[in-house]
Amino acid sequence: MLLGPSLLLSAVLFTIGVVGVLLRRNAIVLFMCVELMLNAVNLTFIAFSQVLGLGGQVMVFFVMTVAAAEAAVGLAIILAIFRHTRSVDLKNINLLQG
Amino acid sequence: MSAEVVFYLLAAFAVGSALLCITQRNVLASALWLVSTMFSLAAIYVLLQAQFLAAIQVLVYAGAVMVLFVFVIMLLNVGRSASDIRGLPVRVIALLVGVGLMVQLFLLSRVTPGSLAAGIGITAGAGSPMDAFPAGQAGADAPGLQGVVGAIAEPLFRTYLVPFEITSILLLAAAVGAVVLAKRKL
């Protein structure tokens, strides 16, 4: 039963994901950091499903599906933005800044 | 080697890969380090008795999703660019936020089945703390009775059937949306 260590690992990975989102300006890397956070949450679900039953593993299934859909739509948006500004750097994507 | 030692080795590998993923200047290297993190997480899922999800993690995450990422990176040819890591003020803020979040989430590492039972107000009785969680015990026994895939399929297609169907609608919407967004002209 590796409940505590798994939760600690998931906390560390989630924090790394948050720091990555704050640190990077590349939109694609930002997306990868979001995926890292989703993976950390999946690990929490699986760790707790050891104790609380298989519902947690089913939830991981749903999280993976939503993450795949999110990646497809998000990368399509990045592609459309790249056609417009010839860049994926967030400092060039400031149309909403006013 | 005991399961604990293997777990800590894989955990160190996952954290190291994740750190390299967010610090690599080359976007493609970043993506490949993320694949490495996902593989170590898949191995950890096996240690946590979630073999089916470990396979799905490798197939869907490290396979399909990351191939999509690498495909877009190569399509846009953004591999070699100037450093996109933000300046010193943002780095300090990121460090502070990271430390703050870590301190809060560190409490999670002290969770045990016993403390969980006490926290939600179930008395564990005299035996092992796991006796307070019949669903967890049934979940641990299910792969032996129904097989690894059957143990997941039973709740997925009985208790969670409606969310499962809604997920298929979401996937259809995402596929249509991705095509519409990526197309130059409709």
Boltz contact constraints between the chains, C-beta under 6 A:
constraints:
  - contact:
      token1: [A, 2]
      token2: [B, 7]
      max_distance: 6.0
  - contact:
      token1: [A, 3]
      token2: [B, 111]
      max_distance: 6.0
  - contact:
      token1: [A, 4]
      token2: [B, 109]
      max_distance: 6.0
  - contact:
      token1: [A, 4]
      token2: [B, 111]
      max_distance: 6.0
  - contact:
      token1: [A, 7]
      token2: [B, 108]
      max_distance: 6.0
  - contact:
      token1: [A, 7]
      token2: [B, 109]
      max_distance: 6.0
  - contact:
      token1: [A, 7]
      token2: [B, 111]
      max_distance: 6.0
  - contact:
      token1: [A, 8]
      token2: [B, 109]
      max_distance: 6.0
  - contact:
      token1: [A, 9]
      token2: [B, 11]
      max_distance: 6.0
  - contact:
      token1: [A, 11]
      token2: [B, 105]
      max_distance: 6.0
  - contact:
      token1: [A, 11]
      token2: [B, 108]
      max_distance: 6.0
  - contact:
      token1: [A, 12]
      token2: [B, 15]
      max_distance: 6.0
  - contact:
      token1: [A, 13]
      token2: [B, 18]
      max_distance: 6.0
  - contact:
      token1: [A, 15]
      token2: [B, 98]
      max_distance: 6.0
  - contact:
      token1: [A, 15]
      token2: [B, 101]
      max_distance: 6.0
  - contact:
      token1: [A, 15]
      token2: [B, 102]
      max_distance: 6.0
  - contact:
      token1: [A, 16]
      token2: [B, 18]
      max_distance: 6.0
  - contact:
      token1: [A, 19]
      token2: [B, 94]
      max_distance: 6.0
  - contact:
      token1: [A, 19]
      token2: [B, 98]
      max_distance: 6.0
  - contact:
      token1: [A, 20]
      token2: [B, 22]
      max_distance: 6.0
  - contact:
      token1: [A, 22]
      token2: [B, 94]
      max_distance: 6.0
  - contact:
      token1: [A, 23]
      token2: [B, 85]
      max_distance: 6.0
  - contact:
      token1: [A, 23]
      token2: [B, 86]
      max_distance: 6.0
  - contact:
      token1: [A, 23]
      token2: [B, 94]
      max_distance: 6.0
  - contact:
      token1: [A, 24]
      token2: [B, 84]
      max_distance: 6.0
  - contact:
      token1: [A, 25]
      token2: [B, 84]
      max_distance: 6.0
  - contact:
      token1: [A, 25]
      token2: [B, 86]
      max_distance: 6.0
  - contact:
      token1: [A, 26]
      token2: [B, 27]
      max_distance: 6.0
  - contact:
      token1: [A, 26]
      token2: [B, 84]
      max_distance: 6.0
  - contact:
      token1: [A, 28]
      token2: [B, 27]
      max_distance: 6.0
  - contact:
      token1: [A, 29]
      token2: [B, 30]
      max_distance: 6.0
  - contact:
      token1: [A, 32]
      token2: [B, 34]
      max_distance: 6.0
  - contact:
      token1: [A, 36]
      token2: [B, 18]
      max_distance: 6.0
  - contact:
      token1: [A, 39]
      token2: [B, 41]
      max_distance: 6.0
  - contact:
      token1: [A, 46]
      token2: [B, 45]
      max_distance: 6.0
  - contact:
      token1: [A, 46]
      token2: [B, 48]
      max_distance: 6.0
  - contact:
      token1: [A, 46]
      token2: [B, 50]
      max_distance: 6.0
  - contact:
      token1: [A, 51]
      token2: [B, 113]
      max_distance: 6.0
  - contact:
      token1: [A, 51]
      token2: [B, 133]
      max_distance: 6.0
  - contact:
      token1: [A, 51]
      token2: [B, 136]
      max_distance: 6.0
  - contact:
      token1: [A, 52]
      token2: [B, 136]
      max_distance: 6.0
  - contact:
      token1: [A, 53]
      token2: [B, 135]
      max_distance: 6.0
  - contact:
      token1: [A, 53]
      token2: [B, 136]
      max_distance: 6.0
  - contact:
      token1: [A, 53]
      token2: [B, 139]
      max_distance: 6.0
  - contact:
      token1: [A, 54]
      token2: [B, 139]
      max_distance: 6.0
  - contact:
      token1: [A, 54]
      token2: [B, 155]
      max_distance: 6.0
  - contact:
      token1: [A, 55]
      token2: [B, 155]
      max_distance: 6.0
  - contact:
      token1: [A, 57]
      token2: [B, 50]
      max_distance: 6.0
  - contact:
      token1: [A, 57]
      token2: [B, 53]
      max_distance: 6.0
  - contact:
      token1: [A, 57]
      token2: [B, 152]
      max_distance: 6.0
  - contact:
      token1: [A, 58]
      token2: [B, 155]
      max_distance: 6.0
  - contact:
      token1: [A, 58]
      token2: [B, 156]
      max_distance: 6.0
  - contact:
      token1: [A, 58]
      token2: [B, 160]
      max_distance: 6.0
  - contact:
      token1: [A, 60]
      token2: [B, 53]
      max_distance: 6.0
  - contact:
      token1: [A, 62]
      token2: [B, 167]
      max_distance: 6.0
  - contact:
      token1: [A, 64]
      token2: [B, 60]
      max_distance: 6.0
  - contact:
      token1: [A, 65]
      token2: [B, 167]
      max_distance: 6.0
  - contact:
      token1: [A, 68]
      token2: [B, 65]
      max_distance: 6.0
  - contact:
      token1: [A, 69]
      token2: [B, 170]
      max_distance: 6.0
  - contact:
      token1: [A, 69]
      token2: [B, 171]
      max_distance: 6.0
  - contact:
      token1: [A, 69]
      token2: [B, 174]
      max_distance: 6.0
  - contact:
      token1: [A, 71]
      token2: [B, 65]
      max_distance: 6.0
  - contact:
      token1: [A, 71]
      token2: [B, 68]
      max_distance: 6.0
  - contact:
      token1: [A, 72]
      token2: [B, 174]
      max_distance: 6.0
  - contact:
      token1: [A, 72]
      token2: [B, 178]
      max_distance: 6.0
  - contact:
      token1: [A, 73]
      token2: [B, 174]
      max_distance: 6.0
  - contact:
      token1: [A, 73]
      token2: [B, 177]
      max_distance: 6.0
  - contact:
      token1: [A, 73]
      token2: [B, 178]
      max_distance: 6.0
  - contact:
      token1: [A, 75]
      token2: [B, 72]
      max_distance: 6.0
  - contact:
      token1: [A, 76]
      token2: [B, 178]
      max_distance: 6.0
  - contact:
      token1: [A, 76]
      token2: [B, 181]
      max_distance: 6.0
  - contact:
      token1: [A, 76]
      token2: [B, 182]
      max_distance: 6.0
  - contact:
      token1: [A, 77]
      token2: [B, 181]
      max_distance: 6.0
  - contact:
      token1: [A, 79]
      token2: [B, 182]
      max_distance: 6.0
  - contact:
      token1: [A, 80]
      token2: [B, 181]
      max_distance: 6.0
  - contact:
      token1: [A, 82]
      token2: [B, 76]
      max_distance: 6.0
  - contact:
      token1: [A, 88]
      token2: [B, 78]
      max_distance: 6.0
  - contact:
      token1: [A, 89]
      token2: [B, 84]
      max_distance: 6.0
